[in-house]
Amino acid sequence: MNRESLFSGILIGLGATGFLALGGIPGAVIFAFGLVCVVLFGVPLYTGKAGVTNDIPALVKIWFFNIIGCALLGLLVFSLGGAPVERAQDMVAGRIAQGPWRSFLRAVGCGLIIDIAVWLYKNKGSVLPILFGVPLFIVCGFYHSIADVTYIVAAWTWDPALLWYYPLIVLGNYVGCNVRRVTLPASSADSPKRS
């Protein structure tokens, strides 16, 4: 599972790298490549598992290897330099400027969208919710805790606010990923037909 989680992080990092390269709506659409590959390979992603498991130690392990994968892509972006690094620096500064409460809420929104998109793929076998869901969370300005590692590493700047910012994004994604489980009946919320 560790290698699979690492690969999952690399895939999300690739999507985030595409977003840094293109920006805007085209970048948001390209980002979907990462999550589509995650579900098609069937590799574990923190935001894909947070709404379907009660095994917190396993979830933490998935998150840990996911962020290593994304950090590797962040290092690649930083080493190549240019506009993607400047875009990453602007993104990280803008995220921190939101403050704790708004950052948390933006992460909840992302977790909700990703959980629904992945759940629908597993139940209906269609990647369409992912193809629309990923650009949706990006244009809404929501924060994805795994992809954000790519942006943070690519920006290569240190801000003490990252000590509160990043944990709140991880927690916010977790909360958003569990909205479906809490609000839908168990028969419709937790009975995937596909894996």
C-alpha positions, -999 to 999 in steps of 0.1 A, spaced: 0 0 0 29 24 7 42 23 -29 7 26 -43 0 56 -20 33 71 -32 23 66 -68 -11 81 -61 7 112 -48 28 114 -79 -3 113 -101 -19 141 -82 14 160 -83 13 156 -121 -21 171 -122 -10 200 -99 21 205 -121 -2 208 -152 -22 234 -134 9 254 -125 20 252 -161 -12 264 -176 -32 281 -149 -69 292 -153 -96 269 -167 -73 250 -190 -50 241 -161 -80 231 -140 -92 207 -167 -57 193 -171 -55 187 -134 -83 161 -137 -57 138 -154 -42 131 -119 -75 120 -102 -87 101 -133 -55 81 -132 -58 75 -95 -92 59 -98 -84 39 -129 -52 25 -114 -71 20 -81 -44 35 -60 -52 50 -25 -56 88 -22 -62 105 11 -92 124 -2 -105 93 -20 -104 72 12 -112 97 40 -150 94 34 -150 56 32 -128 43 60 -128 44 98 -92 31 99 -74 64 109 -39 49 111 -42 35 76 -55 68 64 -26 87 79 -2 63 62 -19 69 28 -17 107 35 20 105 44 30 87 12 7 108 -9 24 140 2 59 125 -5 47 118 -41 35 154 -44 66 168 -28 87 150 -55 67 168 -82 70 201 -63 108 196 -63 107 190 -101 87 222 -107 111 242 -85 142 228 -102 128 237 -136 119 273 -125 101 299 -145 64 309 -145 51 277 -127 73 285 -96 61 321 -96 25 309 -99 31 285 -70 45 313 -48 15 335 -56 -8 306 -48 8 297 -15 8 334 -4 -28 338 -14 -39 307 5 -21 318 37 -37 353 34 -71 336 36 -66 330 73 -74 299 93 -112 298 91 -116 305 54 -88 281 46 -106 253 66 -139 260 48 -122 260 14 -107 226 22 -142 213 33 -156 222 -1 -128 204 -19 -132 173 2 -169 172 -5 -165 174 -42 -137 149 -44 -155 124 -22 -186 126 -43 -167 124 -76 -148 93 -65 -179 77 -49 -198 82 -81 -170 66 -102 -170 36 -79 -208 32 -80 -216 42 -116 -183 35 -134 -181 69 -150 -152 93 -148 -174 122 -158 -179 133 -121 -141 135 -118 -137 154 -151 -162 180 -139 -154 178 -102 -117 186 -103 -122 218 -124 -151 227 -101 -131 226 -69 -103 246 -85 -125 274 -100 -144 276 -67 -110 283 -50 -112 252 -28 -80 236 -14 -68 200 -18 -44 190 9 -24 166 -13 -20 188 -43 -11 218 -21 21 200 -11 32 203 -47 25 240 -46 42 245 -13 73 227 -23 74 243 -58 71 278 -42 102 270 -20 94 297 5 90 293 42 62 310 62 54 302 98 17 303 89 22 270 71 23 254 106 -14 262 110 -24 264 73 -15 229 62 -30 209 91 -63 229 87 -64 219 50 -59 183 59 -86 184 85 -110 204 63 -106 178 35 -114 151 60 -146 168 72 -157 175 36 -151 139 26 -174 127 53 -204 149 45 -219 123 22 -215 95 49 -231 116 75 -260 129 55 -270 100 32 -285 67 44 -259 40 48 -275 19 20 -268 47 -5 -237 62 10 -215 33 16 -223 5 -9 -200 8 -39 -206 -15 -67 -170 -12 -80 -137 -10 -64 
